Amino acid sequence: MAELAFTAGDLAQVRFVVSPMWQVVTSFRLLSNHNGHPGHASVSPAHRPWIEQVRPRMAAAGLDRGWLAGLIPPAGFFPYFLNPAPIGAAPTLAMELAAVPNASADRIRRDLDHLAYHRGPLDARLRSLHHDPDTRLARLTEEIHTYWELALAPYWARIRAALDTDVFHRAHQVAEHGAGHVLNDLHTAVRWDDGKLHLTRRSRPLSRTTAGPGLLLVPSAFTGPRVPTRVAPPEPPQLVYPARGTASIWTPRPATGTDALAAVLGRSRTRLLSELDTPASTTQLAHRTGLSPAAVSQYLTALRDAGLVSAHRAGRSVLYARTAAAETLLEAATNA
């Protein structure tokens, strides 16, 4: 068990951050832990719909044997340079990816050496990163962007809503009960007592001299039984915890009672929005709805222009997904 002491100044620097890069790391690890068997202990049944949709896209793009596969093992250490301390409460993926190449060559090599210590010799790709970080990081960030488009961007409206809801709830709890109450409620492996944060499943020691000031609390939709941490002074330590209510992200929510919305958007456009409970291509939507591919394409273009649908490249096809605005419209129509 590790213990992290807090001064009044450290408590004053505790803050929440919604980090896209942490969703990349934790979701990729979740996929790596999934072996396809229903009883796999590392994967919550709630995530299976997402896993079943994303894994074929990953395999088709070769991401299951790319840079991330080498850097993010199913368990244990992964390089700290992937998750520099986020600036602000809700950075975009582009902002965080821009910060990754800012890591020093020494930081990258130190992380890769530590990875090799735990996992064995680095593969050829990671050896090239060790040898020439400046050049290879561009390829890594390009792959991260590809992974994001395939695995997370089509679902981001729902994921982001769940993370924001969690942060709002915990901020309210801080105001009502204090920071100690919230720290005790993050995870069974995290406990606040007598001015210290106890991490019961962390074997490596932790102190303020090795951790930096304050604490960044990062909700994730993809954490497993362990609580990931990042400790790289002088930056504040980061603690990633499971966001509340993430199981509902993947629960199918077919829209019903949408007649009023159909009167505004038209029945075909409303039907397509309803079908996009799961991201889908034009061909898939045409098959589900009985509309012609040309009609589906025309309606999706109109919905995209209105900010109700987003498009994401997946190999040779394009996946369409509902935006946060569309989710709000459908929810309002269903509850009307």
Buried (B, 14 or more C-beta within 10 A) or exposed (E): EBBBEBEEEBBEBBBBBBBBBBBBBBBBBBBBBBEEEEEBEBBBEBBBBBBEBBBEBBEEBEBBEBBBBBBBBBEEBBBBBBBBBBEEEBBEBEBBBEBBBEBEEEBBBBBBEBBBEEBEEBBEBBBBBBEEBEEBBEBBBEBBBBBBBBBBBBBBBBBBBBBBBBBEBBEEBBEEEEBBEBBBBBBEBBBBEEBEBBBEBBEEEBEBEEBBBBBBBBBBBBBBEBBBBBBBEEBBBBBBBBBBBBBEBBEEBEBEEBEEBBEEBEEBBBBBBBBBBBBBBBEBBBEBBEBEEEBBBBBBEBBBEEEBBBBBEBEEEBBBBBBBEBBBBBEEBBEE
